[in-house]
Amino acid sequence: MSLVQPYVVAIRPVSFFKPSECVDEARVRELAECIRREGCWLQPMPVEGVTGLVMDGNHRLTVARLLGLRCLPCVPLSYDDPRVRVACWRSGRPFDRRDIFAVLDRQCPLPFKSTRHRFEPPLPATEIRLELLM
């Protein structure tokens, strides 16, 4: 029986996060309104722990910047972590992680809905008041 390591939720400055994919601006506006109304940040963003590359949550990162947040909760991970799986959004085939890291070299995010990240077990939830992140 293998023991699964628990996730760690950390707080990092917004400047640490690097977008990995383009976003849908209409979805950003919807999400911003939802987060404003809720008044809390409910989902920590899974990120590559060394580079800050967003694994999932590019829309939330854009919203955080739009709302003027200074820091965000995240779950620092590695693409070598067995709890992380990444596939091509459209085909479902494994996504070459080198293409994800190329985003950092090019400083240009992948197209919208390029990757689908899965986390097993599921990531934890948070409930952090927005005022604490400003």
Residue pairs with C-beta under 8 A, 6 or more apart in sequence:
4 83
4 121
5 83
7 75
7 83
7 123
7 124
8 75
8 76
9 44
9 73
9 74
9 75
9 124
9 126
10 73
10 74
10 75
10 76
11 71
11 72
11 73
11 74
12 47
12 52
12 71
12 72
12 74
12 76
13 70
13 71
14 61
14 64
14 65
14 69
14 70
14 71
14 72
16 47
16 52
17 45
17 47
17 52
17 54
17 61
17 64
17 72
17 74
18 51
18 52
18 53
18 54
18 103
18 104
19 54
19 58
19 61
19 62
19 103
19 109
20 53
20 54
20 55
20 58
20 100
20 103
20 109
20 110
20 115
21 54
21 58
21 109
21 110
21 111
21 112
21 113
21 114
21 115
22 58
22 109
22 110
22 111
22 112
23 58
23 59
23 62
23 112
24 59
24 112
27 59
28 59
28 62
28 63
28 66
31 59
31 60
31 63
32 63
32 66
32 67
35 41
35 60
35 63
35 67
35 130
36 67
36 130
39 129
39 130
40 126
40 127
40 128
40 129
40 130
41 69
41 72
41 73
41 126
41 127
41 128
41 130
41 133
42 125
42 126
42 127
43 57
43 60
43 123
43 125
43 126
44 72
44 73
44 74
44 75
44 123
44 124
44 125
44 126
45 54
45 55
45 56
45 57
45 60
45 61
45 72
45 73
45 74
45 75
46 54
46 55
46 56
46 57
46 74
46 75
46 77
46 84
46 117
46 119
46 123
47 53
47 54
47 55
47 57
47 74
47 75
47 76
47 77
48 55
48 76
48 77
48 78
48 79
49 76
49 77
49 78
50 78
51 101
51 104
53 100
53 101
53 103
53 104
54 61
55 77
55 84
55 86
55 117
56 117
56 119
58 109
60 72
61 72
64 72
64 133
67 130
68 134
69 130
69 133
69 134
70 133
70 134
71 133
72 133
73 126
73 128
73 133
75 123
75 124
77 83
77 84
77 119
78 84
79 86
79 97
79 100
83 119
83 120
83 121
84 117
84 118
84 119
85 94
85 117
85 118
85 119
85 120
86 94
86 95
86 97
86 100
86 115
86 116
86 117
86 118
87 93
87 94
87 95
87 115
87 116
87 118
88 94
88 95
88 114
88 115
88 116
89 113
89 114
89 115
89 116
90 113
92 116
95 114
95 115
95 116
99 110
100 110
100 115
103 109
103 110
